[in-house]
Amino acid sequence: MYTMNFVEMFLEIYNACAASIIIFLTGQIVFLMHKVDRDLLKAKLFLNDAVLQWTWIYISISGAAFALNTAIKFAIMFTTVGNALKGYYLVELTQLIFVIAFIYAVYNWYVFISGFATRK
């Protein structure tokens, strides 16, 4: 029988909580988009360059973490260095970085859109 160690268990619970947060925030964004005037959204986005800049930073960090996660998993599976890499929890660390950066990107958009959604 396979037993999980503390880091693996923590990461699984963290991923479940993070997935719930991401689903909730994206659902709220989709819901709020129906209340947003598209022209006003474009104008505010054009005037507020920080939203796009931070979103690109967060998405770039999450993309790099995802790519690094895949490369490390590949190295663990198909190279002789893989057994040495397993002990450092690099896969779990890159997964954690990916999820945190992605939550920040979604939250950044949620705050931006909820700031001027009109009540109908």
C-alpha positions as CSV (number, residue, x, y, z in Angstrom):
1,M,0.0,0.0,0.0
2,Y,1.3,3.5,-0.9
3,T,1.5,6.0,1.9
4,M,2.0,9.7,1.3
5,N,4.5,11.7,3.2
6,F,3.7,15.1,4.7
7,V,4.8,17.2,1.7
8,E,2.7,15.2,-0.8
9,M,-0.3,15.3,1.5
10,F,0.0,19.0,2.1
11,L,0.3,19.7,-1.6
12,E,-2.7,17.6,-2.5
13,I,-4.8,19.5,0.1
14,Y,-3.4,22.8,-1.0
15,N,-4.2,22.0,-4.7
16,A,-7.8,21.1,-3.8
17,C,-8.2,24.4,-1.9
18,A,-6.4,26.4,-4.7
19,A,-8.6,24.8,-7.3
20,S,-11.7,25.8,-5.4
21,I,-10.5,29.4,-5.2
22,I,-9.6,29.5,-8.9
23,I,-13.0,28.1,-9.9
24,F,-14.8,30.5,-7.6
25,L,-12.9,33.6,-8.9
26,T,-13.3,32.6,-12.5
27,G,-17.0,32.0,-12.0
28,Q,-17.3,35.4,-10.4
29,I,-15.4,37.0,-13.3
30,V,-17.7,35.4,-15.8
31,F,-20.8,36.4,-13.9
32,L,-19.5,40.0,-13.5
33,M,-18.7,40.2,-17.2
34,H,-22.4,40.2,-18.0
35,K,-22.7,43.4,-16.0
36,V,-19.7,45.2,-17.5
37,D,-20.0,47.6,-20.3
38,R,-17.4,46.3,-22.9
39,D,-16.4,49.8,-24.0
40,L,-15.8,50.9,-20.4
41,L,-13.8,47.8,-19.8
42,K,-11.6,48.5,-22.8
43,A,-11.1,52.2,-21.8
44,K,-10.2,51.3,-18.2
45,L,-7.9,48.6,-19.3
46,F,-6.2,51.0,-21.6
47,L,-5.8,53.6,-18.9
48,N,-4.7,51.1,-16.2
49,D,-1.6,49.6,-17.6
50,A,-0.7,48.0,-14.2
51,V,-3.4,45.4,-14.5
52,L,-2.1,44.1,-17.8
53,Q,1.5,44.3,-16.6
54,W,0.9,42.3,-13.4
55,T,-1.3,39.8,-15.2
56,W,1.5,39.1,-17.7
57,I,4.0,38.8,-14.8
58,Y,1.8,36.3,-13.0
59,I,1.0,34.3,-16.1
60,S,4.7,34.3,-17.1
61,I,5.7,33.0,-13.7
62,S,3.1,30.3,-13.7
63,G,4.0,29.3,-17.3
64,A,7.7,29.1,-16.3
65,A,6.9,27.0,-13.2
66,F,4.7,24.7,-15.3
67,A,7.5,24.3,-17.9
68,L,10.1,23.7,-15.2
69,N,7.7,21.2,-13.5
70,T,7.4,19.2,-16.7
71,A,11.2,19.3,-17.3
72,I,11.9,18.0,-13.8
73,K,9.3,15.3,-14.2
74,F,10.9,14.3,-17.5
75,A,14.3,14.2,-15.9
76,I,13.1,12.1,-13.0
77,M,11.4,9.6,-15.3
78,F,14.0,9.3,-18.0
79,T,17.5,10.2,-16.7
80,T,19.8,8.8,-14.1
81,V,19.8,12.2,-12.3
82,G,16.1,11.7,-11.6
83,N,16.6,9.7,-8.4
84,A,18.7,12.5,-7.0
85,L,16.1,15.1,-7.9
86,K,13.2,13.3,-6.1
87,G,14.5,14.1,-2.6
88,Y,14.5,17.8,-3.1
89,Y,10.7,18.2,-3.8
90,L,11.4,20.3,-6.8
91,V,8.2,19.0,-8.6
92,E,6.1,20.0,-5.6
93,L,7.8,23.4,-5.3
94,T,7.2,24.2,-9.0
95,Q,3.6,23.1,-8.7
96,L,3.1,25.3,-5.7
97,I,4.7,28.3,-7.5
98,F,2.4,27.7,-10.5
99,V,-0.8,27.6,-8.4
100,I,0.1,30.7,-6.4
101,A,1.0,32.7,-9.5
102,F,-2.2,31.6,-11.3
103,I,-4.3,32.5,-8.3
104,Y,-2.7,36.0,-8.2
105,A,-3.4,36.5,-11.9
106,V,-7.1,35.5,-11.6
107,Y,-7.5,37.6,-8.4
108,N,-5.9,40.6,-10.2
109,W,-8.6,40.4,-12.9
110,Y,-11.3,39.8,-10.4
111,V,-10.4,42.9,-8.4
112,F,-10.2,44.9,-11.7
113,I,-13.5,43.8,-13.1
114,S,-15.4,43.9,-9.8
115,G,-14.2,47.5,-9.3
116,F,-16.5,48.9,-12.0
117,A,-19.2,46.3,-12.7
118,T,-22.6,48.1,-12.8
119,R,-25.5,46.9,-10.9
120,K,-28.4,46.0,-13.1
